[in-house]
Amino acid sequence: MSMLKIFVGTMYGGALDVAEQVKPLFEEAGYSVAIYDNPTLENLTGSPTDLALFCVSTTGSGDYPGNFVPFARSIAEKSPELGSLRYGLIALGDSSYGDTFCGAGRQLDELLQGQGARRLGERLEVDAMETFMADDAALPWVQEWIESQALKVA
């Protein structure tokens, strides 16, 4: 069975809630799904990852949440070859913060692509000023992403 790994960066649980809400959609599409809410580089590179989804909220001035900092730092410092990684990205933020809106998701996108990973489709940026429950935006986006990128394996 194909493996989807969901990597979560969250401060108050919103990104983890998104990961848990979208998990069944991927299971219906034929994936075995693992959610990492304290991700490590080993989670990403230690075993085959057929597809990855990153659900990352932004804190402070466009920063990664505390649980995600070691993971992002290890990617930046160890520069793993991620040429075979295909991924999607759901970034959570608040547009009232201006230029740093979804900053963590945008930084992660650049970091992953810098290591050779390939994002499938567009990044979803969820604005807390417009969408109270992030999964209200994430669920239809994931359904469309699975269809438009032909990700069904079942």
C-alpha positions in Angstrom: 0.0 0.0 0.0 1.3 3.5 -0.8 2.3 5.6 2.2 1.3 9.2 2.8 3.0 11.0 5.6 1.5 14.1 7.0 4.0 16.4 8.8 2.4 18.9 11.2 3.7 22.2 12.6 1.2 23.5 15.1 1.1 25.8 18.1 -2.5 25.5 19.3 -3.6 22.4 17.4 -5.3 23.9 14.3 -2.8 22.3 11.9 -3.1 18.9 13.7 -6.9 19.1 13.4 -6.5 19.7 9.7 -4.3 16.6 9.4 -6.7 14.5 11.3 -9.7 15.7 9.2 -8.0 15.1 5.8 -6.6 11.7 6.7 -9.8 9.7 5.8 -9.8 11.3 2.3 -6.3 9.9 1.6 -7.3 6.5 3.1 -10.3 6.4 0.7 -7.8 7.2 -2.1 -5.8 4.1 -1.2 -3.1 5.3 1.1 -1.8 4.1 4.4 -1.5 7.4 6.4 0.8 8.4 9.2 0.6 11.7 11.0 3.7 13.2 12.6 3.0 16.0 15.1 6.6 16.1 16.3 8.3 15.3 13.0 11.9 14.4 12.6 14.1 14.1 9.6 14.2 10.4 10.1 10.3 10.3 9.7 10.8 11.9 6.3 13.9 10.1 5.0 14.1 6.9 7.1 11.5 4.9 5.2 9.8 5.3 1.8 7.5 8.3 1.5 5.3 7.9 -1.6 3.6 11.3 -0.9 3.9 13.9 1.8 1.5 16.6 3.0 2.7 19.4 5.2 0.2 21.2 7.5 2.0 24.1 9.0 0.8 27.1 11.0 2.7 30.3 11.3 3.6 31.9 14.6 5.2 35.2 15.6 6.8 37.1 12.7 6.3 34.3 10.1 8.0 31.6 12.2 7.7 27.9 12.5 5.7 26.6 15.5 8.0 25.2 18.2 7.3 21.6 17.5 8.4 22.1 13.9 11.6 24.1 14.4 14.0 21.1 14.9 12.6 19.3 11.9 13.0 22.4 9.6 16.4 23.1 11.0 17.6 19.5 10.4 16.5 19.8 6.8 18.4 23.1 6.4 21.5 21.8 8.1 21.8 18.3 6.8 20.6 19.1 3.2 19.1 15.6 2.5 18.5 14.7 -1.1 14.7 14.9 -1.5 14.6 14.6 -5.3 12.1 11.7 -5.1 9.7 13.5 -2.7 6.4 14.7 -4.0 4.4 16.8 -1.6 1.5 19.1 -1.0 1.4 22.0 1.5 -1.3 23.6 3.6 -0.2 26.8 5.3 -2.2 28.4 8.0 -1.8 32.0 8.9 -3.5 35.3 9.7 -3.4 38.0 7.0 -3.6 40.7 9.7 0.2 40.0 10.1 0.9 41.5 6.6 4.1 40.3 5.0 4.6 37.4 7.4 1.2 35.8 6.4 1.7 32.1 6.1 5.4 32.7 6.5 6.2 29.3 7.9 4.5 27.5 5.0 6.3 29.7 2.4 9.7 29.2 4.1 9.1 25.4 4.2 8.1 25.4 0.5 11.4 27.1 -0.4 13.4 24.8 1.8 11.9 21.6 0.4 12.3 22.7 -3.2 15.9 23.7 -2.5 16.5 20.1 -1.6 15.0 18.8 -4.8 11.4 18.0 -3.6 8.6 18.6 -6.0 5.4 20.3 -4.9 2.3 19.0 -6.7 -0.2 21.7 -7.5 -0.5 25.0 -5.6 0.1 25.6 -1.9 -3.1 26.2 0.1 -2.9 29.3 2.3 -5.7 29.4 4.9 -6.4 32.9 6.3 -7.7 32.8 9.9 -9.3 36.2 9.2 -11.5 34.6 6.5 -11.9 31.0 7.6 -12.6 30.2 11.3 -12.1 26.5 10.9 -9.1 25.7 8.7 -10.5 22.3 7.8 -13.4 24.1 6.0 -10.8 25.2 3.4 -8.6 22.2 3.6 -11.1 19.4 3.0 -12.3 20.6 -0.4 -8.7 21.6 -1.4 -7.5 18.0 -0.5 -10.3 16.5 -2.5 -9.4 18.6 -5.5 -5.7 18.0 -5.0 -6.2 14.2 -5.1 -8.3 14.5 -8.2 -6.2 17.1 -10.1 -2.9 15.4 -9.4 -4.3 11.9 -10.1 -3.2 10.7 -6.7 -5.7 7.8 -6.2 -4.0 4.5 -5.8 -7.0 2.4 -4.8 
